[in-house]
Amino acid sequence: MSHSLGPLASNLTAYAIYSTAQTEMRHAYKLIEAGDYLGAAAEIESAAHAAEVLARATSDLDAERAERWLRVVAARRRFAEQARVRASDTGLPVAA
């Protein structure tokens, strides 16, 4: 099985970005469990940005993998929006 980073797997900067995003997503799930939907949305947005950076870094090396990263970006942004909507449904103030 190949690493999610593909041709960037040995790039320490890319690995740090990837690892941080994975940590942000795990933290977002914990925030959701605690009812902090806005905090979760911020973590998910940050992880989406990381995926966008990885897509750009991968685009010249592996176009198919870059497209997969862009799908991750879209999915994470939808998830963040759902968290913001959930926060507004619970009566919490929604960040601008």
C-alpha positions in Angstrom: 0.0 0.0 0.0 1.4 3.4 -0.9 1.5 6.3 1.5 -1.1 9.0 1.2 1.6 11.5 0.3 2.8 9.4 -2.6 5.8 11.1 -4.1 6.0 13.5 -1.2 6.3 10.7 1.4 10.0 11.4 2.0 9.5 15.1 2.2 9.6 16.1 5.9 7.7 19.4 5.4 4.9 17.6 3.6 4.8 14.9 6.2 4.6 17.5 9.0 1.7 19.2 7.2 -0.1 15.8 6.7 0.5 14.8 10.3 -0.7 18.1 11.7 -3.9 17.9 9.6 -4.5 14.4 10.9 -4.1 15.6 14.4 -6.5 18.5 13.7 -9.1 16.1 12.4 -8.8 13.9 15.5 -9.1 17.0 17.7 -12.2 18.1 15.7 -13.9 14.9 16.4 -13.3 15.3 20.1 -14.6 18.9 20.0 -17.7 17.6 18.3 -18.2 15.0 21.0 -17.9 17.8 23.6 -20.4 20.0 21.7 -17.9 22.6 20.5 -19.0 22.8 16.9 -17.3 26.1 16.2 -14.0 24.9 17.5 -14.4 21.7 15.4 -15.1 23.8 12.3 -11.9 25.8 12.8 -9.9 22.6 13.2 -11.5 21.1 10.1 -10.9 24.3 8.0 -7.3 24.2 9.0 -7.0 20.5 7.9 -8.7 21.5 4.7 -6.1 24.1 4.1 -3.4 21.6 4.7 -4.9 19.3 2.1 -5.0 22.2 -0.3 -1.3 22.8 0.2 -0.6 19.1 -0.3 -2.6 19.2 -3.5 -0.6 22.1 -4.9 2.7 20.4 -3.8 1.7 17.1 -5.5 0.1 18.5 -8.7 3.3 18.5 -10.8 4.4 15.1 -9.5 1.1 13.1 -9.5 -2.0 14.7 -11.0 -4.3 11.9 -9.9 -3.2 12.2 -6.3 -3.5 16.0 -6.4 -7.1 15.5 -7.5 -7.7 13.2 -4.6 -6.3 15.8 -2.2 -8.7 18.4 -3.8 -11.6 16.0 -3.0 -10.4 15.9 0.6 -10.4 19.7 0.6 -14.0 19.8 -0.6 -15.1 17.1 1.9 -13.5 18.8 4.8 -15.0 22.2 3.9 -18.4 20.6 3.7 -17.8 19.0 7.1 -16.7 22.3 8.6 -19.9 24.0 7.2 -22.0 21.3 8.7 -20.3 21.9 12.1 -21.0 25.7 11.8 -24.7 24.9 11.0 -24.9 22.6 13.9 -23.4 25.3 16.1 -26.0 27.8 14.9 -28.8 25.2 15.6 -27.6 24.9 19.2 -27.7 28.6 19.7 -24.0 29.2 19.9 -22.7 32.3 18.2 -21.4 31.6 14.7 -18.0 33.0 13.8 -17.9 35.3 10.7 
